């Protein structure tokens, strides 16, 4: 069984990865938008927000479950 501190750290890492995925999706979306690929841009942004958001929420819940380290 993992300790509360380990669970808290895993939660923090997942939150960070989620934020990076969201940022990457937004930056890629901007790049595609500047190349006049609007529909593809919106799809990439939506995927980035969905995947990154899920990772962030999972990390947040793990962090709360693990308590404060």
C-alpha positions as CSV (number, residue, x, y, z in Angstrom):
1,X,0.0,0.0,0.0
2,X,1.2,3.5,-0.8
3,X,1.7,6.0,1.9
4,X,-0.3,9.2,2.0
5,X,2.8,11.2,1.1
6,X,3.4,9.0,-2.0
7,X,-0.3,9.4,-3.1
8,X,-0.1,13.1,-2.6
9,X,3.1,13.3,-4.8
10,X,1.5,11.2,-7.5
11,X,-1.5,13.6,-7.4
12,X,0.7,16.6,-7.8
13,X,2.6,15.0,-10.7
14,X,-0.7,14.2,-12.5
15,X,-1.9,17.8,-11.9
16,X,1.3,19.1,-13.5
17,X,1.1,16.7,-16.5
18,X,-2.5,17.8,-17.0
19,X,-1.6,21.4,-17.1
20,X,1.2,20.7,-19.6
21,X,-1.2,18.8,-21.8
22,X,-3.7,21.6,-21.7
23,X,-1.0,24.2,-22.5
24,X,0.4,22.0,-25.4
25,X,-3.1,21.7,-26.8
26,X,-3.7,25.4,-26.7
27,X,-0.3,26.2,-28.3
28,X,-0.8,23.6,-31.1
29,X,-4.3,25.0,-31.6
30,X,-2.9,28.5,-32.0
31,X,-0.3,27.2,-34.5
32,X,-2.9,25.4,-36.6
33,X,-5.2,28.5,-36.4
34,X,-2.5,30.7,-37.8
35,X,-2.1,28.3,-40.7
36,X,-5.8,28.7,-41.5
37,X,-6.8,25.2,-40.3
38,X,-9.6,26.4,-38.1
39,X,-11.6,23.1,-37.7
40,X,-8.6,21.0,-37.0
41,X,-7.4,23.7,-34.6
42,X,-10.6,23.4,-32.6
43,X,-10.4,19.6,-32.5
44,X,-6.9,19.7,-31.2
45,X,-7.7,22.3,-28.5
46,X,-10.8,20.2,-27.4
47,X,-8.7,17.0,-27.1
48,X,-6.0,18.8,-25.2
49,X,-8.5,20.4,-22.8
50,X,-10.4,17.1,-22.3
51,X,-7.3,14.9,-21.7
52,X,-5.4,17.5,-19.6
53,X,-8.6,18.3,-17.6
54,X,-9.1,14.6,-16.8
55,X,-5.5,14.2,-15.7
56,X,-5.7,17.3,-13.6
57,X,-9.0,16.2,-11.9
58,X,-7.5,12.8,-11.3
59,X,-4.5,14.3,-9.7
60,X,-6.6,16.7,-7.6
61,X,-8.7,13.8,-6.3
62,X,-5.6,11.8,-5.5
63,X,-4.1,14.7,-3.7
64,X,-7.2,15.2,-1.6
65,X,-7.5,11.5,-0.9
66,X,-3.8,11.3,0.1
67,X,-4.1,14.3,2.4
68,X,-1.5,17.0,2.8
69,X,2.1,15.8,3.0
